[in-house]
Amino acid sequence: MGGGADTRNVINYKSPEEVKKHVKELLEIFAPGGGYVWNTVHNILPDVPPKNIVAMLEAVNEYNQSK
């Protein structure tokens, strides 16, 4: 199963903390049972701040470490 972060309304406009929350919510919904591959919905657009890309990856790592 795949699914990922909103590249149009979240990772480009929200704060890093909000991005982390978004990613962790997706992981809570889709990851149980295995087989989930985290990704962005589409390519990361040019208006995404680098700190939000880092926040996405940190959220995945934090989620994985908590399980």
N, C-alpha and C positions, 0 to 999 in steps of 0.2 A: 504494500500500500504506500502511496506517496501523498504528499500534501505539504503545503508550506506557508511561509510567512507572506502576508499581504504586501506586495511590492508597490501598490498604488496609493494606499491610504495609511499605512502604518510605518513601515521601515524608513520611508522617506520624510515623514512629517512629525513623528512622535519622538519623545525623549528616549534615551537608551533604556531607562527603567521601564517605560511603557512597552518598548520593543521586547525586552526580556519577558515581561508579563505575557504578551501576545504569544511568543514562541512557547513558553512553558504551558500555556493553556492548550495550544495545539498538541503538544507532546502528551499532556494528561488525557486528551480525548483519543488520540490515535495510536499511541505507543503501547498501551497494555496488550499483552498477548504476542508481541513481537511482530516483525515483518514491516515495521514502519521505517521509511527512509525520509529523514527531514531534509527539506530543500526550500528554496523560495518558489513562489508560484510561477514566476517567469524570470527572465534575466534581471539582475540587479540594475536598476536604472541609474543614470548619471546623477540624479538629484539626491541620492541616498548618502547621508553623511558617513564617512568611514567609521565613526564611533558607533553607529547603529549596526554596521556589519559586525564589528567586534562584539557588540551586545548580543546579537543573534547567536554567535558561536559560543559565547560565555554561557548563555542560557541553556544551550544544548549540553555543554559540559557539566553545568551545575545540576541539570536534571539527571544526567547519567550517573553522576557521583552520588545522588540522593537515593538511587535505586539499588 
